[in-house]
Amino acid sequence: MTTAVDVRVTGRVQGVSFRMATQQEAAQLGVAGWVSNEPDGSVAGHFEGPQEAVDALVAWCGEGPAYASVDGVAVHPSAVGGHTAFEVR
């Protein structure tokens, strides 16, 4: 069963390859959706796929890539949008 969530990651998450690393992790997990930098310095995203894979990507966002310093990850259920790939916006 496909599930979807919207996420917002706060902390030092811009300028540290967070979006590209998230795209790579999503590809390994089989998660579709998107991720983007926001004007407030956070990173927003929409993840959809199997529940276990989406949960794993959300957990990964709590750590992020090596140079990131994540303060928090807000997660909200979302409607499945039919994404077939993972996009960096």
PDB file of N, CA, C and O in Angstrom:
ATOM      1  N   MET A   1       0.845  -1.189   0.000  1.00  0.00           N
ATOM      2  CA  MET A   1       0.000   0.000   0.000  1.00  0.00           C
ATOM      3  C   MET A   1       0.885   1.245   0.000  1.00  0.00           C
ATOM      4  O   MET A   1       1.856   1.329   0.751  1.00  0.00           O
ATOM      5  N   THR A   2       0.539   2.200  -0.843  1.00  0.00           N
ATOM      6  CA  THR A   2       1.302   3.440  -0.941  1.00  0.00           C
ATOM      7  C   THR A   2       0.800   4.434   0.086  1.00  0.00           C
ATOM      8  O   THR A   2      -0.405   4.601   0.274  1.00  0.00           O
ATOM      9  N   THR A   3       1.744   5.093   0.749  1.00  0.00           N
ATOM     10  CA  THR A   3       1.428   6.137   1.713  1.00  0.00           C
ATOM     11  C   THR A   3       2.181   7.392   1.314  1.00  0.00           C
ATOM     12  O   THR A   3       3.138   7.327   0.544  1.00  0.00           O
ATOM     13  N   ALA A   4       1.754   8.539   1.836  1.00  0.00           N
ATOM     14  CA  ALA A   4       2.423   9.800   1.512  1.00  0.00           C
ATOM     15  C   ALA A   4       2.478  10.697   2.737  1.00  0.00           C
ATOM     16  O   ALA A   4       1.565  10.709   3.563  1.00  0.00           O
ATOM     17  N   VAL A   5       3.573  11.451   2.839  1.00  0.00           N
ATOM     18  CA  VAL A   5       3.744  12.424   3.916  1.00  0.00           C
ATOM     19  C   VAL A   5       4.384  13.689   3.357  1.00  0.00           C
ATOM     20  O   VAL A   5       5.111  13.651   2.364  1.00  0.00           O
ATOM     21  N   ASP A   6       4.099  14.806   4.013  1.00  0.00           N
ATOM     22  CA  ASP A   6       4.809  16.053   3.779  1.00  0.00           C
ATOM     23  C   ASP A   6       5.751  16.245   4.956  1.00  0.00           C
ATOM     24  O   ASP A   6       5.381  16.000   6.104  1.00  0.00           O
ATOM     25  N   VAL A   7       6.971  16.684   4.668  1.00  0.00           N
ATOM     26  CA  VAL A   7       7.964  16.869   5.724  1.00  0.00           C
ATOM     27  C   VAL A   7       8.567  18.264   5.642  1.00  0.00           C
ATOM     28  O   VAL A   7       8.611  18.875   4.574  1.00  0.00           O
ATOM     29  N   ARG A   8       9.031  18.757   6.788  1.00  0.00           N
ATOM     30  CA  ARG A   8       9.814  19.988   6.849  1.00  0.00           C
ATOM     31  C   ARG A   8      10.961  19.711   7.805  1.00  0.00           C
ATOM     32  O   ARG A   8      10.755  19.338   8.960  1.00  0.00           O
ATOM     33  N   VAL A   9      12.179  19.902   7.298  1.00  0.00           N
ATOM     34  CA  VAL A   9      13.386  19.634   8.072  1.00  0.00           C
ATOM     35  C   VAL A   9      14.033  20.970   8.410  1.00  0.00           C
ATOM     36  O   VAL A   9      14.275  21.792   7.526  1.00  0.00           O
ATOM     37  N   THR A  10      14.312  21.185   9.700  1.00  0.00           N
ATOM     38  CA  THR A  10      14.917  22.440  10.141  1.00  0.00           C
ATOM     39  C   THR A  10      16.312  22.194  10.697  1.00  0.00           C
ATOM     40  O   THR A  10      16.669  21.074  11.063  1.00  0.00           O
ATOM     41  N   GLY A  11      17.085  23.260  10.749  1.00  0.00           N
ATOM     42  CA  GLY A  11      18.464  23.196  11.222  1.00  0.00           C
ATOM     43  C   GLY A  11      19.383  23.708  10.134  1.00  0.00           C
ATOM     44  O   GLY A  11      18.969  24.499   9.286  1.00  0.00           O
ATOM     45  N   ARG A  12      20.635  23.262  10.152  1.00  0.00           N
ATOM     46  CA  ARG A  12      21.582  23.621   9.086  1.00  0.00           C
ATOM     47  C   ARG A  12      21.408  22.579   7.989  1.00  0.00           C
ATOM     48  O   ARG A  12      22.118  21.574   7.941  1.00  0.00           O
ATOM     49  N   VAL A  13      20.435  22.848   7.099  1.00  0.00           N
ATOM     50  CA  VAL A  13      20.068  21.872   6.076  1.00  0.00           C
ATOM     51  C   VAL A  13      20.137  22.440   4.661  1.00  0.00           C
ATOM     52  O   VAL A  13      19.831  21.736   3.698  1.00  0.00           O
ATOM     53  N   GLN A  14      20.530  23.688   4.526  1.00  0.00           N
ATOM     54  CA  GLN A  14      20.744  24.266   3.200  1.00  0.00           C
ATOM     55  C   GLN A  14      22.231  24.519   3.017  1.00  0.00           C
ATOM     56  O   GLN A  14      22.926  24.892   3.962  1.00  0.00           O
ATOM     57  N   GLY A  15      22.717  24.317   1.794  1.00  0.00           N
ATOM     58  CA  GLY A  15      24.132  24.511   1.505  1.00  0.00           C
ATOM     59  C   GLY A  15      25.007  23.355   1.960  1.00  0.00           C
ATOM     60  O   GLY A  15      26.229  23.488   2.026  1.00  0.00           O
ATOM     61  N   VAL A  16      24.389  22.218   2.274  1.00  0.00           N
ATOM     62  CA  VAL A  16      25.139  21.040   2.744  1.00  0.00           C
ATOM     63  C   VAL A  16      24.766  19.791   1.938  1.00  0.00           C
ATOM     64  O   VAL A  16      24.959  18.669   2.406  1.00  0.00           O
ATOM     65  N   SER A  17      24.238  19.984   0.740  1.00  0.00           N
ATOM     66  CA  SER A  17      23.833  18.887  -0.163  1.00  0.00           C
ATOM     67  C   SER A  17      22.697  18.033   0.399  1.00  0.00           C
ATOM     68  O   SER A  17      22.578  16.856   0.060  1.00  0.00           O
ATOM     69  N   PHE A  18      21.869  18.620   1.251  1.00  0.00           N
ATOM     70  CA  PHE A  18      20.775  17.860   1.854  1.00  0.00           C
ATOM     71  C   PHE A  18      19.803  17.343   0.801  1.00  0.00           C
ATOM     72  O   PHE A  18      19.402  16.180   0.842  1.00  0.00           O
ATOM     73  N   ARG A  19      19.421  18.205  -0.146  1.00  0.00           N
ATOM     74  CA  ARG A  19      18.439  17.788  -1.154  1.00  0.00           C
ATOM     75  C   ARG A  19      18.972  16.666  -2.039  1.00  0.00           C
ATOM     76  O   ARG A  19      18.267  15.690  -2.297  1.00  0.00           O
ATOM     77  N   MET A  20      20.209  16.799  -2.504  1.00  0.00           N
ATOM     78  CA  MET A  20      20.786  15.767  -3.372  1.00  0.00           C
ATOM     79  C   MET A  20      20.934  14.445  -2.619  1.00  0.00           C
ATOM     80  O   MET A  20      20.654  13.378  -3.167  1.00  0.00           O
ATOM     81  N   ALA A  21      21.373  14.519  -1.367  1.00  0.00           N
ATOM     82  CA  ALA A  21      21.525  13.302  -0.570  1.00  0.00           C
ATOM     83  C   ALA A  21      20.164  12.654  -0.311  1.00  0.00           C
ATOM     84  O   ALA A  21      20.052  11.428  -0.298  1.00  0.00           O
ATOM     85  N   THR A  22      19.134  13.475  -0.105  1.00  0.00           N
ATOM     86  CA  THR A  22      17.785  12.941   0.091  1.00  0.00           C
ATOM     87  C   THR A  22      17.305  12.236  -1.171  1.00  0.00           C
ATOM     88  O   THR A  22      16.686  11.175  -1.094  1.00  0.00           O
ATOM     89  N   GLN A  23      17.588  12.820  -2.327  1.00  0.00           N
ATOM     90  CA  GLN A  23      17.215  12.194  -3.594  1.00  0.00           C
ATOM     91  C   GLN A  23      17.900  10.834  -3.753  1.00  0.00           C
ATOM     92  O   GLN A  23      17.272   9.868  -4.187  1.00  0.00           O
ATOM     93  N   GLN A  24      19.171  10.761  -3.406  1.00  0.00           N
ATOM     94  CA  GLN A  24      19.903   9.495  -3.507  1.00  0.00           C
ATOM     95  C   GLN A  24      19.329   8.453  -2.553  1.00  0.00           C
ATOM     96  O   GLN A  24      19.151   7.293  -2.926  1.00  0.00           O
ATOM     97  N   GLU A  25      19.041   8.866  -1.330  1.00  0.00           N
ATOM     98  CA  GLU A  25      18.465   7.946  -0.342  1.00  0.00           C
ATOM     99  C   GLU A  25      17.080   7.476  -0.795  1.00  0.00           C
ATOM    100  O   GLU A  25      16.747   6.299  -0.661  1.00  0.00           O
ATOM    101  N   ALA A  26      16.284   8.393  -1.327  1.00  0.00           N
ATOM    102  CA  ALA A  26      14.953   8.035  -1.819  1.00  0.00           C
ATOM    103  C   ALA A  26      15.046   7.002  -2.940  1.00  0.00           C
ATOM    104  O   ALA A  26      14.250   6.064  -2.990  1.00  0.00           O
ATOM    105  N   ALA A  27      16.013   7.173  -3.834  1.00  0.00           N
ATOM    106  CA  ALA A  27      16.190   6.222  -4.939  1.00  0.00           C
ATOM    107  C   ALA A  27      16.528   4.834  -4.406  1.00  0.00           C
ATOM    108  O   ALA A  27      16.019   3.833  -4.910  1.00  0.00           O
ATOM    109  N   GLN A  28      17.380   4.771  -3.393  1.00  0.00           N
ATOM    110  CA  GLN A  28      17.751   3.480  -2.809  1.00  0.00           C
ATOM    111  C   GLN A  28      16.563   2.809  -2.130  1.00  0.00           C
ATOM    112  O   GLN A  28      16.452   1.583  -2.123  1.00  0.00           O
ATOM    113  N   LEU A  29      15.677   3.619  -1.561  1.00  0.00           N
ATOM    114  CA  LEU A  29      14.531   3.085  -0.822  1.00  0.00           C
ATOM    115  C   LEU A  29      13.303   2.860  -1.701  1.00  0.00           C
ATOM    116  O   LEU A  29      12.358   2.195  -1.277  1.00  0.00           O
ATOM    117  N   GLY A  30      13.303   3.401  -2.913  1.00  0.00           N
ATOM    118  CA  GLY A  30      12.139   3.280  -3.779  1.00  0.00           C
ATOM    119  C   GLY A  30      11.024   4.244  -3.431  1.00  0.00           C
ATOM    120  O   GLY A  30       9.846   3.923  -3.584  1.00  0.00           O
ATOM    121  N   VAL A  31      11.401   5.441  -2.958  1.00  0.00           N
ATOM    122  CA  VAL A  31      10.433   6.469  -2.588  1.00  0.00           C
ATOM    123  C   VAL A  31      10.391   7.531  -3.687  1.00  0.00           C
ATOM    124  O   VAL A  31      11.434   7.937  -4.198  1.00  0.00           O
ATOM    125  N   ALA A  32       9.201   7.977  -4.047  1.00  0.00           N
ATOM    126  CA  ALA A  32       9.014   9.039  -5.039  1.00  0.00           C
ATOM    127  C   ALA A  32       8.604  10.323  -4.325  1.00  0.00           C
ATOM    128  O   ALA A  32       8.268  10.305  -3.141  1.00  0.00           O
ATOM    129  N   GLY A  33       8.634  11.442  -5.061  1.00  0.00           N
ATOM    130  CA  GLY A  33       8.206  12.723  -4.506  1.00  0.00           C
ATOM    131  C   GLY A  33       9.149  13.836  -4.877  1.00  0.00           C
ATOM    132  O   GLY A  33       9.673  13.873  -5.990  1.00  0.00           O
ATOM    133  N   TRP A  34       9.367  14.743  -3.950  1.00  0.00           N
ATOM    134  CA  TRP A  34      10.232  15.888  -4.221  1.00  0.00           C
ATOM    135  C   TRP A  34      10.777  16.460  -2.915  1.00  0.00           C
ATOM    136  O   TRP A  34      10.310  16.132  -1.824  1.00  0.00           O
ATOM    137  N   VAL A  35      11.786  17.329  -3.064  1.00  0.00           N
ATOM    138  CA  VAL A  35      12.383  18.035  -1.935  1.00  0.00           C
ATOM    139  C   VAL A  35      12.837  19.406  -2.439  1.00  0.00           C
ATOM    140  O   VAL A  35      13.312  19.527  -3.568  1.00  0.00           O
ATOM    141  N   SER A  36      12.689  20.448  -1.597  1.00  0.00           N
ATOM    142  CA  SER A  36      13.065  21.800  -2.021  1.00  0.00           C
ATOM    143  C   SER A  36      13.544  22.635  -0.842  1.00  0.00           C
ATOM    144  O   SER A  36      13.159  22.399   0.303  1.00  0.00           O
ATOM    145  N   ASN A  37      14.398  23.623  -1.146  1.00  0.00           N
ATOM    146  CA  ASN A  37      14.807  24.610  -0.152  1.00  0.00           C
ATOM    147  C   ASN A  37      13.674  25.610   0.028  1.00  0.00           C
ATOM    148  O   ASN A  37      13.000  25.974  -0.936  1.00  0.00           O
ATOM    149  N   GLU A  38      13.469  26.050   1.259  1.00  0.00           N
ATOM    150  CA  GLU A  38      12.449  27.038   1.563  1.00  0.00           C
ATOM    151  C   GLU A  38      13.107  28.351   1.981  1.00  0.00           C
ATOM    152  O   GLU A  38      14.235  28.341   2.473  1.00  0.00           O
ATOM    153  N   PRO A  39      12.415  29.488   1.794  1.00  0.00           N
ATOM    154  CA  PRO A  39      12.999  30.789   2.132  1.00  0.00           C
ATOM    155  C   PRO A  39      13.410  30.930   3.597  1.00  0.00           C
ATOM    156  O   PRO A  39      14.305  31.715   3.910  1.00  0.00           O
ATOM    157  N   ASP A  40      12.772  30.183   4.499  1.00  0.00           N
ATOM    158  CA  ASP A  40      13.095  30.292   5.928  1.00  0.00           C
ATOM    159  C   ASP A  40      14.320  29.471   6.336  1.00  0.00           C
ATOM    160  O   ASP A  40      14.657  29.414   7.518  1.00  0.00           O
ATOM    161  N   GLY A  41      14.991  28.834   5.366  1.00  0.00           N
ATOM    162  CA  GLY A  41      16.189  28.043   5.664  1.00  0.00           C
ATOM    163  C   GLY A  41      15.923  26.569   5.887  1.00  0.00           C
ATOM    164  O   GLY A  41      16.860  25.792   6.072  1.00  0.00           O
ATOM    165  N   SER A  42      14.668  26.175   5.872  1.00  0.00           N
ATOM    166  CA  SER A  42      14.328  24.761   6.042  1.00  0.00           C
ATOM    167  C   SER A  42      14.319  24.059   4.686  1.00  0.00           C
ATOM    168  O   SER A  42      14.485  24.688   3.641  1.00  0.00           O
ATOM    169  N   VAL A  43      14.122  22.749   4.728  1.00  0.00           N
ATOM    170  CA  VAL A  43      13.930  21.946   3.525  1.00  0.00           C
ATOM    171  C   VAL A  43      12.557  21.292   3.646  1.00  0.00           C
ATOM    172  O   VAL A  43      12.239  20.680   4.666  1.00  0.00           O
ATOM    173  N   ALA A  44      11.746  21.427   2.595  1.00  0.00           N
ATOM    174  CA  ALA A  44      10.417  20.819   2.563  1.00  0.00           C
ATOM    175  C   ALA A  44      10.430  19.665   1.579  1.00  0.00           C
ATOM    176  O   ALA A  44      11.220  19.649   0.635  1.00  0.00           O
ATOM    177  N   GLY A  45       9.552  18.701   1.805  1.00  0.00           N
ATOM    178  CA  GLY A  45       9.476  17.583   0.879  1.00  0.00           C
ATOM    179  C   GLY A  45       8.147  16.876   0.931  1.00  0.00           C
ATOM    180  O   GLY A  45       7.355  17.045   1.858  1.00  0.00           O
ATOM    181  N   HIS A  46       7.926  16.081  -0.091  1.00  0.00           N
ATOM    182  CA  HIS A  46       6.754  15.210  -0.178  1.00  0.00           C
ATOM    183  C   HIS A  46       7.284  13.838  -0.550  1.00  0.00           C
ATOM    184  O   HIS A  46       7.931  13.682  -1.586  1.00  0.00           O
ATOM    185  N   PHE A  47       7.017  12.842   0.284  1.00  0.00           N
ATOM    186  CA  PHE A  47       7.510  11.482   0.064  1.00  0.00           C
ATOM    187  C   PHE A  47       6.323  10.544  -0.091  1.00  0.00           C
ATOM    188  O   PHE A  47       5.366  10.619   0.679  1.00  0.00           O
ATOM    189  N   GLU A  48       6.381   9.662  -1.083  1.00  0.00           N
ATOM    190  CA  GLU A  48       5.341   8.645  -1.199  1.00  0.00           C
ATOM    191  C   GLU A  48       5.920   7.329  -1.685  1.00  0.00           C
ATOM    192  O   GLU A  48       6.842   7.287  -2.499  1.00  0.00           O
ATOM    193  N   GLY A  49       5.349   6.260  -1.158  1.00  0.00           N
ATOM    194  CA  GLY A  49       5.804   4.920  -1.488  1.00  0.00           C
ATOM    195  C   GLY A  49       5.317   3.954  -0.426  1.00  0.00           C
ATOM    196  O   GLY A  49       4.407   4.279   0.336  1.00  0.00           O
ATOM    197  N   PRO A  50       5.913   2.768  -0.367  1.00  0.00           N
ATOM    198  CA  PRO A  50       5.549   1.812   0.680  1.00  0.00           C
ATOM    199  C   PRO A  50       5.804   2.409   2.072  1.00  0.00           C
ATOM    200  O   PRO A  50       6.800   3.103   2.277  1.00  0.00           O
ATOM    201  N   GLN A  51       4.913   2.141   3.015  1.00  0.00           N
ATOM    202  CA  GLN A  51       5.008   2.718   4.367  1.00  0.00           C
ATOM    203  C   GLN A  51       6.399   2.557   4.971  1.00  0.00           C
ATOM    204  O   GLN A  51       6.960   3.514   5.504  1.00  0.00           O
ATOM    205  N   GLU A  52       6.950   1.365   4.891  1.00  0.00           N
ATOM    206  CA  GLU A  52       8.257   1.093   5.489  1.00  0.00           C
ATOM    207  C   GLU A  52       9.354   1.950   4.858  1.00  0.00           C
ATOM    208  O   GLU A  52      10.238   2.439   5.561  1.00  0.00           O
ATOM    209  N   ALA A  53       9.302   2.135   3.546  1.00  0.00           N
ATOM    210  CA  ALA A  53      10.307   2.936   2.845  1.00  0.00           C
ATOM    211  C   ALA A  53      10.162   4.415   3.176  1.00  0.00           C
ATOM    212  O   ALA A  53      11.160   5.105   3.387  1.00  0.00           O
ATOM    213  N   VAL A  54       8.932   4.904   3.222  1.00  0.00           N
ATOM    214  CA  VAL A  54       8.692   6.305   3.581  1.00  0.00           C
ATOM    215  C   VAL A  54       9.170   6.559   5.007  1.00  0.00           C
ATOM    216  O   VAL A  54       9.828   7.566   5.269  1.00  0.00           O
ATOM    217  N   ASP A  55       8.847   5.661   5.922  1.00  0.00           N
ATOM    218  CA  ASP A  55       9.305   5.801   7.311  1.00  0.00           C
ATOM    219  C   ASP A  55      10.828   5.827   7.387  1.00  0.00           C
ATOM    220  O   ASP A  55      11.397   6.598   8.160  1.00  0.00           O
ATOM    221  N   ALA A  56      11.488   4.993   6.595  1.00  0.00           N
ATOM    222  CA  ALA A  56      12.953   4.954   6.593  1.00  0.00           C
ATOM    223  C   ALA A  56      13.533   6.259   6.070  1.00  0.00           C
ATOM    224  O   ALA A  56      14.542   6.731   6.594  1.00  0.00           O
ATOM    225  N   LEU A  57      12.919   6.857   5.047  1.00  0.00           N
ATOM    226  CA  LEU A  57      13.421   8.129   4.516  1.00  0.00           C
ATOM    227  C   LEU A  57      13.206   9.253   5.517  1.00  0.00           C
ATOM    228  O   LEU A  57      14.072  10.113   5.676  1.00  0.00           O
ATOM    229  N   VAL A  58      12.065   9.258   6.193  1.00  0.00           N
ATOM    230  CA  VAL A  58      11.815  10.257   7.237  1.00  0.00           C
ATOM    231  C   VAL A  58      12.855  10.119   8.347  1.00  0.00           C
ATOM    232  O   VAL A  58      13.394  11.122   8.816  1.00  0.00           O
ATOM    233  N   ALA A  59      13.140   8.897   8.767  1.00  0.00           N
ATOM    234  CA  ALA A  59      14.155   8.670   9.803  1.00  0.00           C
ATOM    235  C   ALA A  59      15.518   9.149   9.330  1.00  0.00           C
ATOM    236  O   ALA A  59      16.261   9.759  10.099  1.00  0.00           O
ATOM    237  N   TRP A  60      15.857   8.878   8.070  1.00  0.00           N
ATOM    238  CA  TRP A  60      17.134   9.333   7.518  1.00  0.00           C
ATOM    239  C   TRP A  60      17.220  10.863   7.563  1.00  0.00           C
ATOM    240  O   TRP A  60      18.284  11.415   7.842  1.00  0.00           O
ATOM    241  N   CYS A  61      16.107  11.544   7.291  1.00  0.00           N
ATOM    242  CA  CYS A  61      16.091  13.011   7.321  1.00  0.00           C
ATOM    243  C   CYS A  61      16.431  13.555   8.709  1.00  0.00           C
ATOM    244  O   CYS A  61      16.915  14.681   8.828  1.00  0.00           O
ATOM    245  N   GLY A  62      16.189  12.782   9.739  1.00  0.00           N
ATOM    246  CA  GLY A  62      16.547  13.200  11.092  1.00  0.00           C
ATOM    247  C   GLY A  62      18.040  13.293  11.311  1.00  0.00           C
ATOM    248  O   GLY A  62      18.492  13.963  12.239  1.00  0.00           O
ATOM    249  N   GLU A  63      18.807  12.631  10.472  1.00  0.00           N
ATOM    250  CA  GLU A  63      20.272  12.688  10.522  1.00  0.00           C
ATOM    251  C   GLU A  63      20.815  13.513   9.366  1.00  0.00           C
ATOM    252  O   GLU A  63      21.647  14.397   9.568  1.00  0.00           O
ATOM    253  N   GLY A  64      20.348  13.228   8.153  1.00  0.00           N
ATOM    254  CA  GLY A  64      20.809  13.932   6.963  1.00  0.00           C
ATOM    255  C   GLY A  64      22.228  13.568   6.586  1.00  0.00           C
ATOM    256  O   GLY A  64      22.823  12.668   7.180  1.00  0.00           O
ATOM    257  N   PRO A  65      22.781  14.272   5.588  1.00  0.00           N
ATOM    258  CA  PRO A  65      24.156  14.012   5.154  1.00  0.00           C
ATOM    259  C   PRO A  65      25.165  14.519   6.182  1.00  0.00           C
ATOM    260  O   PRO A  65      24.799  15.179   7.154  1.00  0.00           O
ATOM    261  N   ALA A  66      26.418  14.206   5.957  1.00  0.00           N
ATOM    262  CA  ALA A  66      27.488  14.460   6.931  1.00  0.00           C
ATOM    263  C   ALA A  66      27.566  15.901   7.424  1.00  0.00           C
ATOM    264  O   ALA A  66      27.774  16.120   8.617  1.00  0.00           O
ATOM    265  N   TYR A  67      27.407  16.886   6.549  1.00  0.00           N
ATOM    266  CA  TYR A  67      27.604  18.282   6.954  1.00  0.00           C
ATOM    267  C   TYR A  67      26.336  18.957   7.461  1.00  0.00           C
ATOM    268  O   TYR A  67      26.375  20.127   7.843  1.00  0.00           O
ATOM    269  N   ALA A  68      25.230  18.253   7.472  1.00  0.00           N
ATOM    270  CA  ALA A  68      23.974  18.810   7.978  1.00  0.00           C
ATOM    271  C   ALA A  68      23.937  18.721   9.501  1.00  0.00           C
ATOM    272  O   ALA A  68      24.597  17.883  10.115  1.00  0.00           O
ATOM    273  N   SER A  69      23.146  19.609  10.082  1.00  0.00           N
ATOM    274  CA  SER A  69      22.873  19.566  11.516  1.00  0.00           C
ATOM    275  C   SER A  69      21.365  19.754  11.677  1.00  0.00           C
ATOM    276  O   SER A  69      20.866  20.879  11.694  1.00  0.00           O
ATOM    277  N   VAL A  70      20.656  18.649  11.792  1.00  0.00           N
ATOM    278  CA  VAL A  70      19.192  18.669  11.811  1.00  0.00           C
ATOM    279  C   VAL A  70      18.694  18.978  13.217  1.00  0.00           C
ATOM    280  O   VAL A  70      19.077  18.322  14.186  1.00  0.00           O
ATOM    281  N   ASP A  71      17.829  19.993  13.312  1.00  0.00           N
ATOM    282  CA  ASP A  71      17.194  20.331  14.585  1.00  0.00           C
ATOM    283  C   ASP A  71      15.864  19.606  14.761  1.00  0.00           C
ATOM    284  O   ASP A  71      15.500  19.240  15.879  1.00  0.00           O
ATOM    285  N   GLY A  72      15.137  19.397  13.667  1.00  0.00           N
ATOM    286  CA  GLY A  72      13.842  18.748  13.777  1.00  0.00           C
ATOM    287  C   GLY A  72      13.280  18.341  12.433  1.00  0.00           C
ATOM    288  O   GLY A  72      13.668  18.872  11.392  1.00  0.00           O
ATOM    289  N   VAL A  73      12.360  17.391  12.469  1.00  0.00           N
ATOM    290  CA  VAL A  73      11.650  16.933  11.274  1.00  0.00           C
ATOM    291  C   VAL A  73      10.164  16.895  11.615  1.00  0.00           C
ATOM    292  O   VAL A  73       9.731  16.102  12.450  1.00  0.00           O
ATOM    293  N   ALA A  74       9.387  17.758  10.963  1.00  0.00           N
ATOM    294  CA  ALA A  74       7.935  17.750  11.131  1.00  0.00           C
ATOM    295  C   ALA A  74       7.340  16.904  10.012  1.00  0.00           C
ATOM    296  O   ALA A  74       7.697  17.073   8.846  1.00  0.00           O
ATOM    297  N   VAL A  75       6.440  16.000  10.362  1.00  0.00           N
ATOM    298  CA  VAL A  75       5.851  15.069   9.393  1.00  0.00           C
ATOM    299  C   VAL A  75       4.330  15.152   9.493  1.00  0.00           C
ATOM    300  O   VAL A  75       3.760  15.101  10.582  1.00  0.00           O
ATOM    301  N   HIS A  76       3.681  15.280   8.322  1.00  0.00           N
ATOM    302  CA  HIS A  76       2.225  15.347   8.271  1.00  0.00           C
ATOM    303  C   HIS A  76       1.719  14.419   7.176  1.00  0.00           C
ATOM    304  O   HIS A  76       2.273  14.413   6.077  1.00  0.00           O
ATOM    305  N   PRO A  77       0.680  13.637   7.447  1.00  0.00           N
ATOM    306  CA  PRO A  77       0.107  12.786   6.401  1.00  0.00           C
ATOM    307  C   PRO A  77      -0.335  13.638   5.216  1.00  0.00           C
ATOM    308  O   PRO A  77      -0.732  14.791   5.384  1.00  0.00           O
ATOM    309  N   SER A  78      -0.264  13.069   4.031  1.00  0.00           N
ATOM    310  CA  SER A  78      -0.617  13.793   2.817  1.00  0.00           C
ATOM    311  C   SER A  78      -1.329  12.853   1.851  1.00  0.00           C
ATOM    312  O   SER A  78      -1.332  11.636   2.037  1.00  0.00           O
ATOM    313  N   ALA A  79      -1.925  13.429   0.831  1.00  0.00           N
ATOM    314  CA  ALA A  79      -2.563  12.633  -0.218  1.00  0.00           C
ATOM    315  C   ALA A  79      -1.497  12.105  -1.170  1.00  0.00           C
ATOM    316  O   ALA A  79      -0.516  12.791  -1.458  1.00  0.00           O
ATOM    317  N   VAL A  80      -1.692  10.899  -1.651  1.00  0.00           N
ATOM    318  CA  VAL A  80      -0.787  10.321  -2.637  1.00  0.00           C
ATOM    319  C   VAL A  80      -0.991  11.067  -3.948  1.00  0.00           C
ATOM    320  O   VAL A  80      -2.113  11.190  -4.439  1.00  0.00           O
ATOM    321  N   GLY A  81       0.115  11.564  -4.512  1.00  0.00           N
ATOM    322  CA  GLY A  81       0.023  12.376  -5.719  1.00  0.00           C
ATOM    323  C   GLY A  81       0.370  11.654  -6.999  1.00  0.00           C
ATOM    324  O   GLY A  81       0.314  12.253  -8.072  1.00  0.00           O
ATOM    325  N   GLY A  82       0.724  10.389  -6.920  1.00  0.00           N
ATOM    326  CA  GLY A  82       1.047   9.633  -8.115  1.00  0.00           C
ATOM    327  C   GLY A  82       2.428   9.906  -8.674  1.00  0.00           C
ATOM    328  O   GLY A  82       2.665   9.686  -9.862  1.00  0.00           O
ATOM    329  N   HIS A  83       3.348  10.383  -7.840  1.00  0.00           N
ATOM    330  CA  HIS A  83       4.720  10.625  -8.296  1.00  0.00           C
ATOM    331  C   HIS A  83       5.374   9.297  -8.679  1.00  0.00           C
ATOM    332  O   HIS A  83       5.140   8.269  -8.044  1.00  0.00           O
ATOM    333  N   THR A  84       6.192   9.337  -9.721  1.00  0.00           N
ATOM    334  CA  THR A  84       6.888   8.129 -10.166  1.00  0.00           C
ATOM    335  C   THR A  84       8.397   8.254 -10.054  1.00  0.00           C
ATOM    336  O   THR A  84       9.118   7.285 -10.290  1.00  0.00           O
ATOM    337  N   ALA A  85       8.885   9.440  -9.696  1.00  0.00           N
ATOM    338  CA  ALA A  85      10.321   9.686  -9.537  1.00  0.00           C
ATOM    339  C   ALA A  85      10.504  10.627  -8.358  1.00  0.00           C
ATOM    340  O   ALA A  85       9.529  11.110  -7.782  1.00  0.00           O
ATOM    341  N   PHE A  86      11.761  10.885  -8.001  1.00  0.00           N
ATOM    342  CA  PHE A  86      12.052  11.812  -6.910  1.00  0.00           C
ATOM    343  C   PHE A  86      12.783  13.009  -7.491  1.00  0.00           C
ATOM    344  O   PHE A  86      13.821  12.858  -8.135  1.00  0.00           O
ATOM    345  N   GLU A  87      12.243  14.197  -7.263  1.00  0.00           N
ATOM    346  CA  GLU A  87      12.718  15.426  -7.886  1.00  0.00           C
ATOM    347  C   GLU A  87      13.327  16.375  -6.854  1.00  0.00           C
ATOM    348  O   GLU A  87      12.777  16.556  -5.768  1.00  0.00           O
ATOM    349  N   VAL A  88      14.462  16.978  -7.201  1.00  0.00           N
ATOM    350  CA  VAL A  88      15.025  18.076  -6.424  1.00  0.00           C
ATOM    351  C   VAL A  88      14.503  19.354  -7.057  1.00  0.00           C
ATOM    352  O   VAL A  88      14.737  19.615  -8.237  1.00  0.00           O
ATOM    353  N   ARG A  89      13.803  20.140  -6.272  1.00  0.00           N
ATOM    354  CA  ARG A  89      13.236  21.398  -6.795  1.00  0.00           C
ATOM    355  C   ARG A  89      14.063  22.581  -6.356  1.00  0.00           C
ATOM    356  O   ARG A  89      13.743  23.719  -6.697  1.00  0.00           O
TER     357      ARG A  89
END
